[in-house]
Amino acid sequence: MQHKILVSACLMGEEVRYDGKHNLVEHITLNKLKTQNRLILVCPEMLGGLPTPREPAEIITTSKTIRVKTEQKIDVTAQFIEGANKTLQICLDNKIDIALMAAKSPSCGNIETYNGEFNRTLIKQAGITAQLLQKNGIKVFNQNQLNEFFKYLEQTN
Ligand code: SF4
């Protein structure tokens, strides 16, 4: 049986982003995987109990702590961690080892996220959920890495 694939819900057109919009990625192979029922869509921030729309949040990393806060300084770390844990559990329950997640998101970004100062500056740091999945051996790609994602999928599934 072919493995399921975890996908950020906003990439498949679900309006779950902080601003109530989506990040739809139109791709024939992705649509085929969807019709084959291979995709499991999640929005970690909503799984963590946050509403849509919601205030945008960024990760604030110091030498001692990692927190997630909105621009109004509301601490949403607990919701982000809960969403990450629930997403990991979904992966474990479904034996998922590959994910396609939204770039730059403080939850889903696999390579870089904003620096916590709300000045549109990116730093090398994965989002809270992406980090947890990566630590658990799940390969995470973003929508700008579709060729690598499909190649990896072909080789491993
Ligand atoms: S948490 Fe992930 S799935 Fe949800 S809106 Fe943000 S990027 Fe998309």
Residues whose N, C-alpha, C, O or C-beta is under 5 A from the ligand:
A	BS01	SF4	S8 A9 C10 V16 R17 Y18 V42 C43 P44 E45 A102 S105 S107 C108
